[in-house]
Amino acid sequence: MQAYTSSRISLSSHLAQPSLPATPDFGPAQPVSFFPAGSEIYAQGEKAGAFYQVEFGAVRVYRLLADGRRQISAFHLAGETFGFEAGTTHHFFAEAINATGVRVIRLSTGADMSHQLLPLALKGLTRAQEHLLVLGRQNAIERVAAFLVDIAERQGGLRQVQLPMSRMDIGDYLGLTIETVSRVFTRLKDKGVIRLLNLRSVEILKHDVLQTMGE
């Protein structure tokens, strides 16, 4: 695991508008911070107390296991929030996958935000449960198919899916080796289910077939 030094460049707020609903009051709007590819947004053990919204780019959230392996628990794309913790410290690391803009959202002191934070917490719980279901699948094709369907849905259901994460990232998310992930992508291509446009772009040719494989 290569260590990166966090690099944060504050951008003016007009570059990206928050995608959270306009009505809830989460406190003063913060400027967008820029994180180069591979840079750390926060580390495990750091003080929590805010959450984060991806304005552009993508983020991976992970833990390092006792044997040094990395387990990615989530990917977050543009418009999604992350970093919401029940305790006072972060339990995971968060890194920018590519050039990423993140807005830090700090809660108003003394305000009751439970009705605004509950949907975020429930959404995070649902994603975590879905991830556990994927990891429980014994078939590598099922895992990759479910992953591609999920990413496609989060990108608006387009046929052409952008994959900001590497094959190694996908493997660390699905509990597979990079070689297995690459073989599955090739197998799906040979079956005519997907077309590999490049390493970071996939066209889904048979969405129904892919969805059935992932169920």
N, C-alpha and C positions, 0 to 999 in steps of 0.2 A: 504494500500500500504506500503510494508516494505521498509525502506530506506537502501541503501547499500553504502558502502564506496568504491570508485574506487581504484582498485589495478592494477598497471601496471608494468609488468616485461618485459623489453626489451629483445627480442630474436635476435639472429644473423640472418642476412638477408638471409643466405643460406637455412633456414628452409622452406621458401616459396617464390616462385618467383611471382612478380606481374602479374596478368592476363590481365591488360590493354595492349593495343597494344604497341609494342616496339617502333614504330616510333614517336608518339607524345612525346614532351618533357614537362613533368610535373614538372621538377625540380629534384633535387637530390633524389634518392630512400631512403626512410626512413626504419628503422628497424621495424620488426613486434612487436607490443605490445600485451601482453597476458592479457586477462580479464577473471577472474574466473566467474562462473555462477552467474548471478544476479548483477554483478558489473556495475557501471555507466560508460559509455564511454563519454558522455557529457550531460549537463542538459539544460533545457529550460532557455533562457536568457543569456547563456554563449556566449562569443564572437565566431563568426563563422570566416571563412576565409580559411578553408581547407575542404577537403572531405575525405572519408574513404573507404577502400576496405577490404572486409571480406576475409581473407586468409583461415581460417577454422573456424568451428562453425557456429553460427547464432546470429542475432541481432534483437531485437524488437524496434520499434520507436513508441512512444506514447505521449499522453497528458493527464494530469489530469483535469477532468472537475470541474466545480464550486461546484458540490455536492460531490466531492471526488471520483467519479467513474473514471476508467481508460479507455481510448479509444485508442486502438492500431491502428495505421494508416498503418503500413507496417512491414513485416518480410524481412530480408535480409540474404541470404545464401552465401556459399562460392563462390567467384568470382564476387560478386555483390558489387556495390558502393552505398554509402548513405551519408547523411549529407550535400548535396549540397544545399545552401541557397541563396535566392535572396537578402536578407538583410545582415546586419552585425552581427546579433545575431541568435542563434538557436531558432526555434519556438517549438521544441519538445525535449523530453528526448530520449536518446538511451541507451539501456542496452544489455549486453551479455546474451543470453538465457542459453547457456551452456559454457563450456570452449572454448573461442573464441580468435582467433588471428586476429588483425586488423592492417592494414598499413595506416598511415596518409599520405595523399598526399597534399603537399602544392604547390601552384602555384608559378611559377617564377615571381618575382617582375618586374612589368613594361612590361611583355610580353603579347601579344594578344593571349589569349587562347580560344577565342569565338568559333572557328571552332572545337575545341576539346571538349569543354564543352557542346555545343549545343546537341549532341546526348545523353549525360547523362541527361540533363534537359528534353529533349523530352521523353526519356524512363521513367523517373520519373513521368512526367505528364500523360503518358499513363497508368501506373500502378495505379495512383491515380484515374483516370477516371474509370478504370475497378473496382476498389474497391467500388466506389460510386454506380456503377451499381449493384454490389453484395448486398450492403446494402439496395438497393431499392427493393429487392425481399422480398415478404411477407412470403414466404415458407422457413422454416428453412432447409428443405432437399435441396432445390435449393442452398442455401448459402453454406452449407457444401460441396455439390457435386462440385460446382464451385471452392471452395477453394482447394479441393483435386486434381482436374484436373490441377489447376494452379501450385500447389507444384510439382506434378508429372512432368509437362512440364519443370519446372525450374531445375529438377534433371535429365534431359536427357530422359524423357519419360519411365523410368523404371517401371515395374509392382510393385516392392516393394518400397514404399515411406517411407522415414525417416521423422518423425515429431519431430524436436527438441523442439518445443513449446508444452506447456501443454494444456489440454482441456480448462482451464480457459483462457489461452492466445488466443486460437482459438475463444472462446466466446467473449472476449473483442475486437477481430478483426472483428467479424461478427455481433456484436450487439445482441448476444444470451447469455443466462445463461449457466453455465457449465452443469447443468442438461439437458438442451435441446440439447447441443452438444453431450453429452454422449448418450442420447436416439437416436439421429439421427445416430450416428456411429453404435449402436446396430441394428437399423432398416435396415441400408444398409447391415450389415452383415447377418441379417436374410433373406434378399432378394437375397443373393448370389452375391451382387455387389462387396463387399470387404471382405477381411479376416483380422481380427484383430490379428496380430502376437504378439504384446504386446502394452503397452500404447504409445510407440513412434515409432511404425512401422506398416504400413498398406500395404497389398497386394491388388492391384486393379485387380479384376477378370474379370470385364466387363467394360472396359474403355468406350466403345461407349454408354452404358447405363448411366454411370456416367456423361458423357459429355452431353448427352441429358437432364438429370435431371438438370444440371447446366445452361442450355441455357434459 
